[in-house]
Amino acid sequence: MKRAFDVRLAGLLGVLLLTLAAGCGGGNNESGGSTTEGGGGGTSNVSGSVTILADWTGPEAASFQAVIDGFKAKYPNVNAKYRPSTNISQDLSTAIEGGAPPDLAAVPNPGLTTDYQSRGALKPLDFMKDTVSQNFSQDWQDLGTIDGTLYGFFFKGANKSTIWYNVHSFDDAGVQPPSTWPDLTKAAQTIKASGVPAWSIGAANGWVLTDLFENIYVRSAGKDKYHQLTTHEIPWTDASVKEALTMMADIFNDTDNIVGGRDGALQTDFPTSVSAVFANPPKGAMIAEGDFVPGVVAGQSDAKPNVDYDFFDFPSINGSPSVVVGGGNEVIMFKDSPASEALAEYLASPEAGEIWAKRGGFASPNKNVTESAYPDEMTKRVESPVANAQNFVFDMSDLAPAQFGSTDEFTILQDFFKNPDVDATAKKLEAAAAKAYK
């Protein structure tokens, strides 16, 4: 996203505030961390070095480095280093096999956490259970817990339960952002009648289709069944899955209402699908994707928030309550030391989250990060539900075994987009899941 204010000035102010706060910190526990809200604590008795690996590059890397700089201001005797990775699963696997993993990592797929824990590579985070319980909702705490033990917490989140739209296309068609599935269906037909396809879908990327399925499924089947399907306690041939696939098929079969039609969408990647909606003139009216859409808009178009584009929450289905399907980066520990514990405590604090929140392009799962930390009203609307939603579920494909969630499910749903056969697709998904979940 474009920054809402000068990054360098923000960094200087952040360091100044953190330095002042360090002088007012409370006492330490043995690890150099703290069980007080915000992960505070003194700095005098914490020293050493700590390295954290994550997949944030470019502007995201610069923002996380600002967070690390805030940590250094608070813990001047700790040498903290950030290592960016463009293939984090491969880099971590190589490092673990070689016996030289980083102290900490922030992984984008909780399935990796489960894998590393099963291999005995992770250290439990028992020392910071109080910090995590004070700063994160139960849904987020549960996501970081394996067999009753805390192994991770989420520093950065994402809201994937949003639909972004071209304000002018909606105005020209005379439609308002819908709040229910029937209203969405009606709005899509009205938009098509106005001369613009309602939907832009980057079906060349299979994860776009899994995100759509997950949002439909959690609303049509409910949170409990969503969790059961995620862990394969119910099969993909369950009637609830077929109902969600049928609703997806209603969109896919209306090929005239998709930018480029069926064949065109299958050759369109996610960034291109975004640019189609916010081009001048627009090629489509809306795109069902997450809070990262504005970042793509800012890099490809002169469209302005609220004036040219806006978003609405994914609509309710059959009276379903508000729910957020999200993603996030989970901080996990490979080496336990006073320095690594101090950095983990710090990253779990509102103080750390607010540094990146002020820079934009960030959603904090930390419920104690204040909404005022976000740079504008639209960002507040889209990001604050990540931490504060009463109902939150994590991206299902990110929790699944990699072979299914990141490969088989993608290709099967792309085949479904090409030929929306509900029964055949459910059987294919179940066969692939049964093999992956063994």
Secondary structure, 3 states (H helix, E strand, C coil): CCCCCCHHHHHHHHHHHHHHHHCCCCCCCCCCCCCCCCCCCCCCCCCEEEEEEECCCHHHHHHHHHHHHHHHHHCCCEEEEEEECCCHHHHHHHHHHCCCCCCEEEECCHHHHHHHHHCCCCECCHHHHHHHHHHCCHHHHHHCEECCEECCEEEEEEECCEEEEEHHHHHHHCCCCCCEHHHHHHHHHHHHHCCCCCECCCCCCHHHHHHHHHHHHHHHHCHHHHHHHHCCCCCCCCHHHHHHHHHHHHHHCCHHHECCHHHHHHCCCHHHHHHHHCCCCCCCCEEECCCCHHHHHHHHCCCCECCCEEEEECCECCCCCCCEEEEEEEEEECCCCHHHHHHHHHHCCHHHHHHHHHHCCCECCCCCCCHHHCCCHHHHHHHHHHHHCCCEEECHHHHCCHHHHHHHHHHHHHHHHHCCCHHHHHHHHHHHHHHHCC
